[in-house]
Amino acid sequence: GEKLIRRIDAPWQKGGTYVHNAFLGIWLIYGLLGLILFVILYWKSIKLGFELYKKGVLFGLILLTFCCAQTLKNIVWQTAITFPNVTIIYILIISIAIRIKQMILVQGNLNHPHHI
């Protein structure tokens, strides 16, 4: 049985130890400040998704659902936030949501009666 079990080292973690909780893993690797920033990233993303969804933008629901699912997943499975493929997905989804919000704000300003 032992020959069938192979330890997979996580080179992005110090010591090659795998922690099954992303929040604890981020705290161990990046410290308390890293954990706080990680949680703020998720909180702001969830808040942005909810704001967009309230304005009738369907992409807000996508962002909200994605970030809520990732937050719940992070409780039992480590997120390799430093892997480029994972980071690119986060950046893409959050960037699209931020751009949509900017477009809504610009459109709202153009429709404002005091706009010249």
C-alpha positions as YAML, in Angstrom:
chain: A
units: angstrom
residues:
- id: 1
  name: GLY
  ca: [0.00, 0.00, 0.00]
- id: 2
  name: GLU
  ca: [2.79, 2.44, 0.81]
- id: 3
  name: LYS
  ca: [4.23, 2.09, -2.69]
- id: 4
  name: LEU
  ca: [0.93, 3.31, -4.14]
- id: 5
  name: ILE
  ca: [0.93, 6.44, -2.00]
- id: 6
  name: ARG
  ca: [3.28, 9.08, -3.30]
- id: 7
  name: ARG
  ca: [3.85, 12.36, -1.46]
- id: 8
  name: ILE
  ca: [3.32, 15.34, -3.70]
- id: 9
  name: ASP
  ca: [5.42, 18.27, -2.57]
- id: 10
  name: ALA
  ca: [4.06, 21.74, -3.01]
- id: 11
  name: PRO
  ca: [7.15, 23.73, -4.13]
- id: 12
  name: TRP
  ca: [5.30, 27.03, -3.71]
- id: 13
  name: GLN
  ca: [4.95, 26.35, 0.01]
- id: 14
  name: LYS
  ca: [7.89, 26.48, 2.41]
- id: 15
  name: GLY
  ca: [8.96, 23.01, 3.41]
- id: 16
  name: GLY
  ca: [6.73, 21.32, 0.84]
- id: 17
  name: THR
  ca: [3.90, 20.90, 3.36]
- id: 18
  name: TYR
  ca: [0.37, 20.99, 2.06]
- id: 19
  name: VAL
  ca: [-2.21, 22.77, 4.22]
- id: 20
  name: HIS
  ca: [-5.84, 21.92, 3.44]
- id: 21
  name: ASN
  ca: [-7.13, 25.35, 4.39]
- id: 22
  name: ALA
  ca: [-6.28, 28.27, 2.13]
- id: 23
  name: PHE
  ca: [-6.73, 30.84, 4.85]
- id: 24
  name: LEU
  ca: [-4.32, 29.04, 7.18]
- id: 25
  name: GLY
  ca: [-1.92, 28.43, 4.29]
- id: 26
  name: ILE
  ca: [-1.87, 32.10, 3.31]
- id: 27
  name: TRP
  ca: [-1.31, 33.05, 6.96]
- id: 28
  name: LEU
  ca: [1.60, 30.61, 7.27]
- id: 29
  name: ILE
  ca: [3.25, 31.72, 4.03]
- id: 30
  name: TYR
  ca: [2.53, 35.47, 3.90]
- id: 31
  name: GLY
  ca: [1.78, 36.28, 7.53]
- id: 32
  name: LEU
  ca: [-1.14, 38.10, 9.07]
- id: 33
  name: LEU
  ca: [-0.96, 41.00, 6.61]
- id: 34
  name: GLY
  ca: [-1.11, 38.57, 3.67]
- id: 35
  name: LEU
  ca: [-4.15, 36.87, 5.18]
- id: 36
  name: ILE
  ca: [-5.88, 40.22, 5.73]
- id: 37
  name: LEU
  ca: [-5.22, 41.28, 2.12]
- id: 38
  name: PHE
  ca: [-6.40, 37.87, 0.85]
- id: 39
  name: VAL
  ca: [-9.69, 38.20, 2.76]
- id: 40
  name: ILE
  ca: [-10.10, 41.83, 1.61]
- id: 41
  name: LEU
  ca: [-9.68, 40.69, -2.02]
- id: 42
  name: TYR
  ca: [-12.52, 38.22, -1.64]
- id: 43
  name: TRP
  ca: [-14.73, 40.60, 0.37]
- id: 44
  name: LYS
  ca: [-14.39, 43.44, -2.14]
- id: 45
  name: SER
  ca: [-14.99, 41.05, -5.04]
- id: 46
  name: ILE
  ca: [-18.14, 39.66, -3.44]
- id: 47
  name: LYS
  ca: [-19.34, 43.20, -2.68]
- id: 48
  name: LEU
  ca: [-18.64, 44.33, -6.26]
- id: 49
  name: GLY
  ca: [-20.49, 41.34, -7.68]
- id: 50
  name: PHE
  ca: [-23.49, 42.05, -5.48]
- id: 51
  name: GLU
  ca: [-23.52, 45.75, -6.43]
- id: 52
  name: LEU
  ca: [-23.46, 44.91, -10.14]
- id: 53
  name: TYR
  ca: [-26.14, 42.26, -9.76]
- id: 54
  name: LYS
  ca: [-28.41, 44.75, -7.93]
- id: 55
  name: LYS
  ca: [-28.05, 47.07, -10.95]
- id: 56
  name: GLY
  ca: [-29.23, 44.29, -13.24]
- id: 57
  name: VAL
  ca: [-25.83, 43.27, -14.61]
- id: 58
  name: LEU
  ca: [-25.75, 39.49, -14.94]
- id: 59
  name: PHE
  ca: [-21.95, 39.41, -14.81]
- id: 60
  name: GLY
  ca: [-22.23, 40.59, -11.20]
- id: 61
  name: LEU
  ca: [-23.96, 37.31, -10.38]
- id: 62
  name: ILE
  ca: [-21.11, 35.42, -12.06]
- id: 63
  name: LEU
  ca: [-18.52, 37.27, -9.97]
- id: 64
  name: LEU
  ca: [-20.59, 36.88, -6.80]
- id: 65
  name: THR
  ca: [-21.08, 33.15, -7.35]
- id: 66
  name: PHE
  ca: [-17.44, 32.57, -8.31]
- id: 67
  name: CYS
  ca: [-16.05, 34.37, -5.27]
- id: 68
  name: CYS
  ca: [-18.53, 32.78, -2.84]
- id: 69
  name: ALA
  ca: [-17.70, 29.33, -4.21]
- id: 70
  name: GLN
  ca: [-13.97, 30.03, -3.96]
- id: 71
  name: THR
  ca: [-14.33, 31.31, -0.39]
- id: 72
  name: LEU
  ca: [-16.15, 28.15, 0.66]
- id: 73
  name: LYS
  ca: [-13.71, 25.95, -1.26]
- id: 74
  name: ASN
  ca: [-10.79, 27.65, 0.48]
- id: 75
  name: ILE
  ca: [-11.97, 26.29, 3.82]
- id: 76
  name: VAL
  ca: [-11.19, 22.70, 2.81]
- id: 77
  name: TRP
  ca: [-8.81, 23.05, -0.15]
- id: 78
  name: GLN
  ca: [-5.72, 25.19, -0.62]
- id: 79
  name: THR
  ca: [-5.76, 27.84, -3.33]
- id: 80
  name: ALA
  ca: [-2.44, 28.25, -5.07]
- id: 81
  name: ILE
  ca: [-2.99, 31.97, -5.53]
- id: 82
  name: THR
  ca: [0.60, 32.32, -6.70]
- id: 83
  name: PHE
  ca: [0.11, 29.97, -9.67]
- id: 84
  name: PRO
  ca: [-0.23, 32.04, -12.85]
- id: 85
  name: ASN
  ca: [-3.21, 30.08, -14.21]
- id: 86
  name: VAL
  ca: [-5.27, 30.63, -11.05]
- id: 87
  name: THR
  ca: [-4.23, 34.27, -10.69]
- id: 88
  name: ILE
  ca: [-5.09, 35.03, -14.33]
- id: 89
  name: ILE
  ca: [-8.64, 33.74, -13.82]
- id: 90
  name: TYR
  ca: [-9.11, 35.93, -10.74]
- id: 91
  name: ILE
  ca: [-7.65, 38.99, -12.46]
- id: 92
  name: LEU
  ca: [-9.75, 38.46, -15.59]
- id: 93
  name: ILE
  ca: [-13.08, 38.08, -13.78]
- id: 94
  name: ILE
  ca: [-12.47, 40.91, -11.31]
- id: 95
  name: SER
  ca: [-11.14, 43.22, -14.07]
- id: 96
  name: ILE
  ca: [-14.22, 42.66, -16.22]
- id: 97
  name: ALA
  ca: [-16.46, 43.45, -13.24]
- id: 98
  name: ILE
  ca: [-14.51, 46.63, -12.41]
- id: 99
  name: ARG
  ca: [-14.74, 47.77, -16.05]
- id: 100
  name: ILE
  ca: [-18.48, 47.12, -16.13]
- id: 101
  name: LYS
  ca: [-18.91, 49.19, -12.96]
- id: 102
  name: GLN
  ca: [-16.86, 52.03, -14.50]
- id: 103
  name: MET
  ca: [-19.02, 51.96, -17.63]
- id: 104
  name: ILE
  ca: [-22.19, 52.10, -15.53]
- id: 105
  name: LEU
  ca: [-20.82, 55.08, -13.58]
- id: 106
  name: VAL
  ca: [-19.86, 56.91, -16.79]
- id: 107
  name: GLN
  ca: [-23.25, 56.19, -18.32]
- id: 108
  name: GLY
  ca: [-24.93, 57.47, -15.13]
- id: 109
  name: ASN
  ca: [-22.87, 60.68, -15.28]
- id: 110
  name: LEU
  ca: [-23.78, 61.23, -18.93]
- id: 111
  name: ASN
  ca: [-27.47, 60.91, -18.08]
- id: 112
  name: HIS
  ca: [-27.18, 63.31, -15.16]
- id: 113
  name: PRO
  ca: [-28.97, 66.63, -15.92]
- id: 114
  name: HIS
  ca: [-26.00, 68.75, -14.77]
- id: 115
  name: HIS
  ca: [-23.58, 67.10, -17.18]
- id: 116
  name: ILE
  ca: [-22.33, 69.54, -19.85]
...
